[in-house]
Amino acid sequence: MKVSIITPTYNSIKYINEVKESIFSQTFSSWEWIIVDDLSTDGTVEYLKELETLDHRIQCYFQSENKGAGPARNLAIEKAKGEYIAFLDSDDLWTPNKLKHQISFMDENKSVLSHTEYGFIDGDSKPIRKTFEISENPIGYKDLLKNTEIGCLTAVYSQKKLGKRFMSDLRRKQDYALWLSILKEGYLSHPIKESLALYRVHSDSATSKKSKLIIKHWIFLHKHEKLNWFQAFYYTCCWGYNGVIKHYLKR
């Protein structure tokens, strides 16, 4: 198995079928799709049980209590057998050539981690904003501290080369913490300058309230990344500046 696709679900019945179509439309077929439901109550569980019978590449697991997206992803990673680990949340989408292009790129460049550009859609799957453009150069730990350039829906890491890498137990920023932990070891994330995914923006999503998260981001850098007060302040300012450009000036 070449790729394990990791998807946490929680009350995702509105979008999960569209996500399924996104995966089934991939021009790359050597994948397994591991879905972990976090105690949904809206019909998602019933949908997943039916979905699992449609294709042997699909595995569904069901949490007995609501633990958050991080633990759900970790259970999926624990079960994953793929050479590569890819992430797709239960409301985001991929373009049909996403896996084929990205896995070929990583094989050719011997990458341990890569990321791509991505577009934005609203709750009705209509395009909004401009494509989130990424740097042309590989990014390291300090680069990622300044700008959250790696979108979870675009990230792929090599389980073959890195082993299993798990999310933190944080309720938010689990994916950001994971990329930082990998880059902190001296690895780089290699960029693919092409939009290969679509991020869904909800009115109540964390990214729609970026200005309210400045203090929480400083706390994350200070406590989780063990940066001193000044370092955390400096990188939070860089992060906030880049966030304004990403979410407002480039709409």
C-alpha positions as CSV (number, residue, x, y, z in Angstrom):
1,M,0.0,0.0,0.0
2,K,1.5,3.3,-1.1
3,V,-0.7,5.9,0.7
4,S,-2.8,5.9,3.9
5,I,-5.4,8.7,3.8
6,I,-6.3,9.9,7.3
7,T,-9.8,11.4,8.0
8,P,-11.4,12.2,11.4
9,T,-15.1,12.7,11.4
10,Y,-17.5,14.4,13.7
11,N,-21.1,15.2,12.7
12,S,-19.9,15.3,9.1
13,I,-22.9,13.9,7.2
14,K,-23.3,17.2,5.2
15,Y,-20.0,16.9,3.5
16,I,-18.6,13.3,3.9
17,N,-20.1,12.0,0.6
18,E,-18.4,14.9,-1.3
19,V,-15.1,13.9,0.4
20,K,-15.7,10.3,-0.6
21,E,-16.2,11.4,-4.3
22,S,-13.0,13.4,-4.0
23,I,-11.0,10.4,-3.0
24,F,-12.7,8.0,-5.4
25,S,-11.9,10.5,-8.2
26,Q,-8.1,10.2,-7.6
27,T,-6.1,9.2,-10.6
28,F,-3.8,7.3,-8.1
29,S,-5.4,4.1,-6.8
30,S,-2.8,2.6,-4.4
31,W,-4.4,4.0,-1.2
32,E,-6.3,3.0,1.9
33,W,-8.7,5.4,3.5
34,I,-8.8,5.2,7.3
35,I,-11.7,7.1,8.9
36,V,-12.1,7.5,12.7
37,D,-15.4,8.9,13.9
38,D,-15.4,10.9,17.1
39,L,-18.9,10.0,18.4
40,S,-21.0,11.6,15.8
41,T,-24.8,11.9,16.4
42,D,-26.1,13.2,13.0
43,G,-26.1,10.0,10.9
44,T,-22.4,10.0,10.1
45,V,-21.8,6.7,11.8
46,E,-24.5,4.9,9.8
47,Y,-23.1,6.4,6.6
48,L,-19.6,5.2,7.4
49,K,-20.8,1.7,8.2
50,E,-22.4,1.5,4.8
51,L,-19.4,3.1,3.1
52,E,-17.0,0.5,4.5
53,T,-18.8,-2.2,2.7
54,L,-18.3,-0.5,-0.7
55,D,-14.6,-0.8,-1.1
56,H,-12.0,-3.0,0.7
57,R,-9.6,-0.1,0.9
58,I,-11.8,1.7,3.4
59,Q,-11.5,1.1,7.1
60,C,-13.8,2.8,9.7
61,Y,-13.3,3.0,13.4
62,F,-15.6,4.5,16.0
63,Q,-14.6,6.3,19.2
64,S,-16.5,5.5,22.4
65,E,-16.1,9.1,23.5
66,N,-15.5,12.5,21.9
67,K,-11.8,13.1,22.2
68,G,-11.1,15.6,19.4
69,A,-9.6,15.5,15.9
70,G,-6.0,14.9,17.2
71,P,-6.7,11.6,18.9
72,A,-8.9,10.5,16.1
73,R,-6.1,11.1,13.6
74,N,-3.7,9.3,15.8
75,L,-5.8,6.2,15.9
76,A,-5.9,6.2,12.1
77,I,-2.1,6.7,11.9
78,E,-1.7,3.8,14.3
79,K,-3.7,1.6,11.9
80,A,-2.0,3.0,8.7
81,K,0.1,0.6,6.6
82,G,0.9,3.0,3.8
83,E,4.4,4.1,2.8
84,Y,3.1,7.7,2.9
85,I,0.6,9.3,5.3
86,A,-1.8,11.9,3.8
87,F,-4.5,14.0,5.6
88,L,-8.0,15.0,4.4
89,D,-10.6,16.3,6.9
90,S,-14.2,15.5,6.6
91,D,-15.2,18.7,4.8
92,D,-12.2,19.4,2.6
93,L,-11.5,18.2,-1.0
94,W,-8.7,17.2,-3.3
95,T,-8.3,17.7,-7.0
96,P,-8.2,14.4,-8.9
97,N,-4.5,14.5,-9.6
98,K,-3.5,15.4,-6.0
99,L,-2.1,12.0,-4.9
100,K,-0.5,11.1,-8.2
101,H,1.3,14.3,-8.5
102,Q,2.4,14.6,-4.9
103,I,3.6,11.0,-4.5
104,S,5.5,11.1,-7.7
105,F,7.1,14.3,-6.6
106,M,8.1,12.9,-3.2
107,D,9.5,9.7,-4.8
108,E,11.6,11.6,-7.3
109,N,12.9,14.1,-4.7
110,K,13.2,11.6,-1.8
111,S,11.1,14.0,0.3
112,V,10.1,13.1,3.8
113,L,7.4,15.8,4.0
114,S,5.7,17.9,1.3
115,H,2.9,20.4,0.9
116,T,1.0,22.1,-1.9
117,E,-1.0,25.2,-2.6
118,Y,-4.7,25.1,-2.0
119,G,-7.9,27.0,-2.8
120,F,-10.9,28.0,-0.6
121,I,-14.5,27.0,-0.8
122,D,-17.6,28.0,1.2
123,G,-20.2,25.8,2.8
124,D,-21.9,25.3,-0.5
125,S,-18.6,24.2,-2.2
126,K,-18.4,27.5,-4.2
127,P,-14.9,28.9,-4.7
128,I,-14.0,31.9,-2.6
129,R,-10.8,34.0,-2.1
130,K,-7.6,33.5,-4.1
131,T,-5.4,30.4,-4.0
132,F,-3.1,30.2,-1.0
133,E,0.3,30.5,-2.5
134,I,3.3,29.0,-0.9
135,S,7.1,29.6,-1.1
136,E,9.1,28.2,-3.9
137,N,11.8,27.1,-1.5
138,P,11.7,24.2,1.0
139,I,10.7,25.3,4.4
140,G,12.4,24.6,7.7
141,Y,11.4,25.0,11.4
142,K,12.0,28.7,11.7
143,D,10.2,29.3,8.4
144,L,7.1,27.5,9.7
145,L,7.2,29.5,12.9
146,K,6.8,32.6,10.9
147,N,4.0,31.4,8.6
148,T,1.7,28.4,8.8
149,E,2.4,27.5,5.2
150,I,1.6,23.8,5.5
151,G,-2.1,23.1,5.2
152,C,-3.1,19.8,6.8
153,L,-5.2,18.9,3.7
154,T,-2.1,19.2,1.6
155,A,0.5,17.6,3.8
156,V,2.0,14.2,3.1
157,Y,4.8,12.6,5.2
158,S,6.8,9.5,4.6
159,Q,6.0,6.8,7.1
160,K,8.6,4.6,5.5
161,K,11.4,7.1,6.3
162,L,10.1,8.9,9.4
163,G,8.2,6.1,11.1
164,K,4.8,6.8,12.6
165,R,4.5,10.5,13.6
166,F,1.5,11.4,15.8
167,M,-0.5,14.5,16.5
168,S,-0.2,16.2,19.9
169,D,-3.1,16.0,22.3
170,L,-3.9,19.7,21.8
171,R,-7.5,20.5,20.8
172,R,-6.2,23.0,18.2
173,K,-2.9,23.2,16.2
174,Q,-2.3,19.5,16.4
175,D,-1.2,19.4,12.8
176,Y,0.9,22.5,13.1
177,A,2.7,21.0,16.1
178,L,3.3,17.8,14.1
179,W,5.0,19.6,11.2
180,L,7.1,21.7,13.6
181,S,8.2,18.5,15.4
182,I,9.4,17.0,12.1
183,L,11.1,20.2,10.9
184,K,12.7,20.7,14.3
185,E,14.8,17.6,13.6
186,G,16.4,19.3,10.6
187,Y,14.1,18.0,7.9
188,L,12.5,20.3,5.3
189,S,9.0,20.3,3.8
190,H,9.2,20.5,0.0
191,P,6.6,22.7,-1.7
192,I,4.6,21.9,-4.8
193,K,3.6,25.1,-6.5
194,E,0.2,23.9,-7.6
195,S,-3.2,24.1,-6.0
196,L,-4.2,20.5,-5.4
197,A,-6.8,20.8,-2.6
198,L,-9.7,22.9,-1.5
199,Y,-10.1,24.1,2.1
200,R,-13.7,24.7,3.3
201,V,-14.2,27.9,5.2
202,H,-17.0,28.0,7.7
203,S,-18.3,31.2,9.4
204,D,-17.4,29.8,12.8
205,S,-14.1,28.2,11.8
206,A,-10.9,29.1,13.6
207,T,-9.4,30.7,10.5
208,S,-12.3,33.0,10.2
209,K,-11.4,34.5,13.7
210,K,-7.7,34.8,13.3
211,S,-7.5,38.2,15.0
212,K,-8.9,36.6,18.2
213,L,-6.2,33.9,18.3
214,I,-3.1,36.0,18.7
215,I,-2.7,35.4,22.4
216,K,-3.4,31.7,22.1
217,H,-0.8,31.4,19.4
218,W,1.8,33.1,21.6
219,I,0.9,30.7,24.4
220,F,1.3,27.8,22.1
221,L,4.8,28.9,21.0
222,H,5.9,29.8,24.5
223,K,4.6,26.6,26.3
224,H,4.5,23.9,23.6
225,E,7.5,25.0,21.5
226,K,9.4,26.2,24.6
227,L,10.3,29.5,23.0
228,N,11.3,32.3,25.4
229,W,9.0,35.4,25.8
230,F,10.7,37.5,23.2
231,Q,11.0,34.6,20.6
232,A,7.3,33.7,21.1
233,F,6.4,37.4,20.6
234,Y,8.5,37.8,17.5
235,Y,7.2,34.7,15.8
236,T,3.6,35.5,16.8
237,C,3.9,38.9,15.1
238,C,5.3,37.2,12.0
239,W,2.5,34.7,12.1
240,G,-0.2,37.4,12.6
241,Y,1.2,39.5,9.8
242,N,1.2,36.6,7.4
243,G,-2.2,35.6,8.5
244,V,-3.7,39.0,7.6
245,I,-2.1,38.7,4.1
246,K,-3.4,35.2,3.7
247,H,-7.0,35.6,4.9
248,Y,-7.8,39.2,4.1
249,L,-5.4,41.0,1.6
250,K,-5.4,38.1,-0.8
251,R,-9.2,37.5,-1.0
